[in-house]
Amino acid sequence: MTRAAAPRRRSLHPVAWWLWAAGLAICAMRTNNPFLLALIGVVACVVVSARRSSAPWSRSITFFLRLGLLVIAIRIVIEILFGQRGVPGHVLFTLPRVPLPSWAAAVSIGGPVTLESILDAFVLGLQLAVILLCFGAANSLASPYRLLRSLPAVLYETGVAVTVALSFTPELVQSIGLVRQARRQRGIPIKGLRGMRGVAVPVLESALDRSLQLATSMDARGYGRRVAVGMTSRRLAGGATLGGLLLLAAGIYGVIDGGSLFGLGLPILAAAAVLCGVGLAVGGRRTARSRYRPDPWRQPEWIVAGSGLTALAAISVAGALDVPGLTISFSPLAFPSIPLLPVVGILIALVPAVAAPNPMASPTTLPRAQGGSETDGPRSREPGEQRRPVQPDLSGVST
Amino acid sequence: MITFDQVSFTYTEAHRPTLQRVSLDIPEGELCVVVGETGTGKSTLLRAINGLVPHFSGGTLAGTVTVDGRTTRDNRPRDLADVVGFVGQNPLASFVTETVEDELAYTMENLGVAADAMRRRVEDAIDLLGLQDLRDRSLRALSGGQQQRVAIGAVLTASPRLLVLDEPTSALDPAAAEEVLSALARLVHDLGLTVVMAEHRLERVVPFADRIILVPGDGAPLVVGRPEVVMQSSSVAPPLVELGRLVGWQPLPLSVRDARRKAAPLRERLAPIAPPQRSAPLVATEGRREAASARKLTVSYGPVVALDGVDLTIMPGEVLALMGRNGSGKSTLLNTLSGVRRPTRGAVDLDGRDPQSLRAADLVHHVGLVPQDPGLLLYGESVRAECQTADKASGLPPGTTMRTLDRVLPGMPADRHPRDLSEGQRLALALAIVVAPSPALLLLDEPTRGLDYPSKDRLIGVLRELAGDGHAVVLATHDVELAARVADRAVVLADGQIITDGPARRVVCHSPIFAPQVSKVLAPEEWLTVEEVRLALEDAVPL
């Protein structure tokens, strides 16, 4: 018997990418050295550009990049307008003061703006931007669908709901395009309030139709089948989950506020994790689901997750050793030093750019030779075109 | 395998029961085709098999439906998922996951099938349905035929004993439909699966059927029996059967092969008669201005070229059938002619104007397009409101659209919401809206999807009438029987290029895929429809 010879495209376990990204993000929280922060950002971008697939979500890094730049800009503008005054430094320019009533004395608008305060604001903005970028990198590298598949069985049905919602958005956009086209056909305006209503009603109607059809299909295909389990088991699952969540809240409080709860924060957190685990496992017995080809956790996964955690470890060690340059101050104004250990650690996080399997290497990503499908618009998207988020083609719509 | 025992079903708020005292017994290993006009309850019957009716639809069900020894009273659809595989009308709307392989495994995951068995069954389904090259592909990027095969595969992997399909070939071109049906026939013959499906295009499915279930509607009892028996008196019948009834062949032939064996005397009788000339000879149109023309039309979506240098001239009063497989560029050509899509290169000439330069309100007087889903054009609260909006939008005197509608389909309920109309009524309404401003060029995209035979007959009458009034009509269609009955001229597209352009009779009779059943039986003579043969026989000297 002939089996398909083409190897399945190997994509890295999504959890590995998220661990890697989390490692980098926590690194960014631990330092305010602009050079280290910039290095983290560059590392994330390089890995993404080397190992992202052609899937629609792979473009999300650009969105996060823009969001980061916006954050920096906003942070600086706010500092210029409302920044703290009276700190000595190199005055760049002075804004006219706006007199405020006495009850708003804590806020001041205008006044001398110093280089130091702007640098501080820039670094704080940069830190937030880099954290966002790490999040965006994980989004671009790991398929949200495959990440949902790694959820524990109890949460499976919630996961499916999210999956369905994710796939509905592009269809909604496509359907808006079709309706607008059809209305232009009838010579009916598509702008203004009436036009909006005319587009929205058929789009919502067809979305509703489609969700009913999908629900029918899911029910007919066994979604939500339950295995009969005893009352004890159900009570155990509910009790363990509830207790675990309560302990989790208490534990976090204990960890943040070291003085309370007699320093028992960490042990309580550990107990909470165990209880939650028990709850999920027992609750999972109610669904008889099995999993088709779960993502394996092999060497590349260890390397990717490990590289991110190594970077984190390097920064933590540097922090514990009080290595100069990890947290810096711009008053007095000085060029920040670049500590060696964190730099080496962050550079190790570059390894996935080579070590992770390349999702674009598979022959299945080649564009189809034949024409698109029958309907026009996004449904006939070809793999090459999928890089762009779905857009209705409105080229024929006159303004 | 399936037993209906005195089953009656009434939808909530319905006045009459949809199914009334239905008793039915379908044994294992049969391919059953459920036929009947629209709205007679075919889908309800199919959905009752796995309990979607009434568990999902609401309504009241009396009697018992038993599948493989389990009643739908005690088992919800999800509990029957391991016995019944259900494939709905629109495969795209039924997909839960993102890629082909995950979709194939989805039902098994729900059933808790062991990992190694899942792996094996997915591979088997891939081989059985020819999905090797698609396994990693996104479901949304597949063609209609591929999607339908994946939808069948996705229920097949759960190894059900029974497959239920609601119009599995309605969106498919003739070749893709053949592909899906032969896959189903193979499942019945090789694996002993029981298949129950509803279908409007009987010419496609009747040759495969072991048994026909005719749903006459209006609470009349079902007619169940072998195809050649049921077809003898069925209100819906493929052209082959109508030809057989006309000539009096016994038993009725159901496949072209059977009919051809019997047709030698008929061919002899028809040999001296020339088939009627339908297409207006092109000489006669000389001096008349063409209704529309396209010059070197090229349209591309990113790297994909959908239309590749198409030259086409359409004369007034002509009915042109645009044919070709799914994805050959038919819809794109219609959209470009109607001004919805801007050509990448080349130009469209609508009676001396470029559709791109016209305002929407003026465009409707020159060209009208009825889209694949006529519901897209409709958004009003009632048929009357819809017509009033149309009058206003195209600057027509009030009442014009309503009068047009009355001509297209008399007796439309004016207060009904467009969503509650039948498929045929919806098409009539959309057609009336598009035709009312009297555009020189009328375009229809796949107009017979989901239409039963009576609605199709009416559509053909309306289109011929419009052509008689001097409209140029272009219809993109997979329905070869429709093209054979209505078209003067046929154009075949492949990969965005015109590969054939000529009189419909010549084009369809000489294509093994696009030939209608009558022409396959009577080849080499170029007869297209039963009606032509009937008229010829009436005139012919009796032997």
Interface residues (C-beta under 8 A of the other chain):
Chain A: M1 T2 R3 A4 A6 R8 R9 Y145 V160 T163 V164 S167 P170 L178 V179 Q181 A182 R183 R184 Q185 R186 G187 I188 P189 G198 V201 P202 E205 S206 D209 R210 Q213 L214 A215 T216 S217 M218 D219 A220 R221 G222 Y223 G224 R225 T287 A288 R289 S290 R291 Y292 R293 P294 S362 T364 P367 Q370 G371 G372 S373 E374 T375 D376 R379 S380 R381 E382 P383 G384 E385 Q386 D393 S395 G396 S398
Chain B: N50 L52 H55 F56 R76 P77 R78 D79 A81 D82 V84 F86 G88 Q89 N90 A93 S94 F95 V96 T97 E98 E101 D102 A105 Y106 T107 M108 E109 N110 L111 G112 V113 A114 A115 M118 R119 V122 E123 I126 D127 Q132 D133 R135 D136 R137 S138 R140 A141 L142 S143 G144 A154 V155 A158 A171 Y301 G302 P303 V304 V305 A306 N326 G327 S328 G329 K330 S331 T332 N335 S338 G339 V340 R341 R342 Q356 R359 A360 A361 D362 L363 V364 G368 L369 P371 Q372 D373 G375 L376 L377 L378 Y379 T389 A390 A393 S394 R419 I433 V434 P437 D495 G496
